[in-house]
Amino acid sequence: MSNDSKNRENIKSCIILCGGQSRRMGRDKGSMIIQDKPMIKHVLSTLNHQIDEAVIVLNDKTRIAKYSEFIDPQEYEYPIIFCEDKIKNKGPMPGIMTGLSNINGNYALVLPCDSPYVSKNYIQTIFSEIDECYQAIVPYHDDENKLKTSEPLHSIYNKDIIPEIEKLVKNDVLHIKGLIEKINTKFVLIDNKKIEKKEFRNLNRPEDI
């Protein structure tokens, strides 16, 4: 194995998805003020000292400009880049593909911008589960139906799944669990010990705040 390959394996990358249309919330979620700061900045702060790079995926240049106004990369201990979603209005799967194509490592943790309750403990735990034999590390709630109760937007993916995503999107298969079925996935139980259920709470509607 080359030194370059070893270096890529050691890079902890994170992809933050901000491309949703926020229909249920009625406004842009990532920039919403929660406890005195935009929601996405809660996620970014939690990532401090946990990762080596972050890729924020937004759906157009206008939103990239908006987020660039209130996110100062110098506030964080890792570099941040903003990327425009390659395929618009097709849900989170193209956003994952866009993010994976812009990371320097082999694996990236995917997080939504509307999950301000993710903890440093969760980030450490899920990264510790990386195994080169698997293309994805996916937490789930119920042993009887791992796939159905999985949390694909709080999961880790290998960038070698990009061709599989491209194929699915081309065929208009946009459900991420359809992707998880097709790749080599390691499921990790959400047991309220190592991983707590509250980590996965997100804010979709005004009444959730």
For each residue, the residues with C-beta under 8 A, 3 or more apart:
1: 5 6
2: 5 6
3: 6 7
4: 7 8
5: 1 2 8 9
6: 1 2 3 9 10
7: 3 4 10 11
8: 4 5 11 104 105 106
9: 5 6 105 106 132
10: 6 7 105
11: 7 8 52 53 103 104 105 106
12: 50 51 52 53 105 107 109 127
13: 51 52 53 54 55 103 104 105 107 108 109
14: 47 51 53 54 55 108 109 110 111
15: 54 55 57 95 96 99 100 103 108 109 110 111
16: 40 43 44 54 55 56 57 111 112 113
17: 20 57 92 95 96 99 110 111 112 113 153
18: 29 30 40 56 57 58 59 63 67 113
19: 57 58 59 85 88 92 95
20: 17 29 92 112 114
21: 59 89
22: 25 26 27 28 29
23: 26
24: 204 205
25: 22 29 32 114 203 204 205 206
26: 22 23 206
27: 22 32
28: 22 31 32 63 66
29: 18 20 22 25 32 39 113 114 203 204
30: 18 38 39 40 67 113 114
31: 28 38 39 40 66 67 70
32: 25 27 28 29 38 39 203 209
33: 36 37 38 39
34: 37 38 39 42 116 203 209
35: 42
36: 33
37: 33 34 41 42
38: 30 31 32 33 34 41 70 71
39: 29 30 31 32 33 34 42 43 113 114 116 203
40: 16 18 30 31 43 44 56 67 71 113
41: 37 38 44 45 70 71
42: 34 35 37 39 45 46 116
43: 16 39 40 46 47 111 113 115 116 118
44: 16 40 41 47 48 54 71 75 76 80
45: 41 42 48 76
46: 42 43 50 118 119 120 123
47: 14 43 44 50 51 54 76 78 123
48: 44 45 76 77 78
49: 77 120
50: 12 46 47 120 123 124 127
51: 12 13 14 47 54 78 109 123
52: 11 12 13 78 104 105
53: 11 12 13 14 78 79 80 81 103 104 105
54: 13 14 15 16 44 47 51 76 78 79 80 81
55: 13 14 15 16 80 81 83 99 102 103 108
56: 16 18 40 67 71 80 81 82 83 113
57: 15 16 17 18 19 83 84 85 95 98 99
58: 18 19 63 64 67 82 83 84 85
59: 18 19 21 63 84 85 88 89
60: 63 64 84 85 88
61: 64 65 84
62: 65 66
63: 18 28 58 59 60 66 67
64: 58 60 61 67 68 82 84
65: 61 62 68 69
66: 28 31 62 63 69 70
67: 18 30 31 40 56 58 63 64 70 71 82
68: 64 65 71 82
69: 65 66
70: 31 38 41 66 67
71: 38 40 41 44 56 67 68 75 80
72: 75
73: 76 79 80
74:
75: 44 71 72
76: 44 45 47 48 54 73 80
77: 48 49
78: 47 48 51 52 53 54
79: 53 54 73
80: 44 53 54 55 56 71 73 76
81: 53 54 55 56 102
82: 56 58 64 67 68
83: 55 56 57 58 98 99 102
84: 57 58 59 60 61 64 98
85: 19 57 58 59 60 88 94 95 98
86: 94 97 98 101
87: 90 94 97 98 169
88: 19 59 60 85 94
89: 21 59
90: 87 93 94 169 174
91: 94 95 174 175 176
92: 17 19 20 95 96 112 153 176
93: 90 96 97 165 168 169 174 175 176 179
94: 85 86 87 88 90 91 97 98 165 169
95: 15 17 19 57 85 91 92 98 99
96: 15 17 92 93 99 100 110 157 165 176
97: 86 87 93 94 100 101 162 165 166 169
98: 57 83 84 85 86 87 94 95 101 102
99: 15 17 55 57 83 95 96 102 103 108 110
100: 15 96 97 103 108 157 159 161 162 165
101: 86 97 98 159 162
102: 55 81 83 98 99
103: 11 13 15 53 55 99 100 108 159
104: 8 11 13 52 53
105: 8 9 10 11 12 13 52 53 108 159
106: 8 9 11 158 159 160
107: 12 13 130 137 156 157 158 159
108: 13 14 15 55 99 100 103 105 156 157 159
109: 12 13 14 15 51 123 126 127 154 155 156
110: 14 15 17 96 99 152 153 154 155 156 157
111: 14 15 16 17 43 115 118 153 154
112: 16 17 20 92 115 153 154 202
113: 16 17 18 29 30 39 40 43 56
114: 20 25 29 30 39 202 203 204
115: 43 111 112 118 153 154 199 200 201 202
116: 34 39 42 43 203
117: 198 199 200 201
118: 43 46 111 115 122 123 154 199
119: 46 122 123 196 199
120: 46 49 50 123 124
121: 124 125
122: 118 119 125 126 154 195 196 199
123: 46 47 50 51 109 118 119 120 126 127
124: 50 120 121 127 128
125: 121 122 128 129 194 195
126: 109 122 123 129 137 139 154 155 156 188 195
127: 12 50 109 123 124 130 156
128: 124 125
129: 125 126 137 156 186 188
130: 107 127 134 137 156
131: 134 137 186
132: 9
133: 184 186
134: 130 131 137 158 184 185 186
135: 157 158 160 161 183 184 185
136: 155 156 157 158 161 180 183 184 185 186
137: 107 126 129 130 131 134 155 156 185 186 188
138: 150 151 152 155 156 180 185 186 187 188
139: 126 150 151 154 155 187 188 189 190 195 200
140: 146 147 149 150 151 187 188 189 190
141: 149 150 151 189 190 197
142: 145 146 148 149
143: 146 189
144:
145: 142 148 149
146: 140 142 143 149 150 187
147: 140 150 177 180 181
148: 142 145 177
149: 140 141 142 145 146
150: 138 139 140 141 146 147 155 177 180 187
151: 138 139 140 141 154 155 190 200
152: 110 138 155 176 177 179 180
153: 17 92 110 111 112 115 176
154: 109 110 111 112 115 118 122 126 139 151 199 200
155: 109 110 126 136 137 138 139 150 151 152 180
156: 107 108 109 110 126 127 129 130 136 137 138
157: 96 100 107 108 110 135 136 161
158: 106 107 134 135 136 161
159: 100 101 103 105 106 107 108 162
160: 106 135 163
161: 100 135 136 157 158 164 165 179 183
162: 97 100 101 159 165 166
163: 160 166 167
164: 161 167 168 179 182 183
165: 93 94 96 97 100 161 162 168 169 179
166: 97 162 163 169 170
167: 163 164 170 171
168: 93 164 165 171 173 174 178 179 182
169: 87 90 93 94 97 165 166 172 173 174
170: 166 167
171: 167 168
172: 169
173: 168 169 178
174: 90 91 93 168 169 178
175: 91 93 178 179
176: 91 92 93 96 152 153 179 180
177: 147 148 150 152 180 181
178: 168 173 174 175 181 182
179: 93 152 161 164 165 168 175 176 182 183
180: 136 138 147 150 152 155 176 177 183 185
181: 147 177 178
182: 164 168 178 179
183: 135 136 161 164 179 180
184: 133 134 135 136
185: 134 135 136 137 138 180
186: 129 131 133 134 136 137 138
187: 138 139 140 146 150
188: 126 129 137 138 139 140 195
189: 139 140 141 143 195
190: 139 140 141 151 195 196 197 199 200
191: 194 195
192: 195 196 197
193: 196
194: 125 191
195: 122 125 126 139 188 189 190 191 192 199
196: 119 122 190 192 193 199
197: 141 190 192 200 201
198: 117 201
199: 115 117 118 119 122 154 190 195 196
200: 115 117 139 151 154 190 197
201: 115 117 197 198
202: 112 114 115 208
203: 25 29 32 34 39 114 116 208 209
204: 24 25 29 114 208
205: 24 25 208
206: 25 26 209
207:
208: 202 203 204 205
209: 32 34 203 206
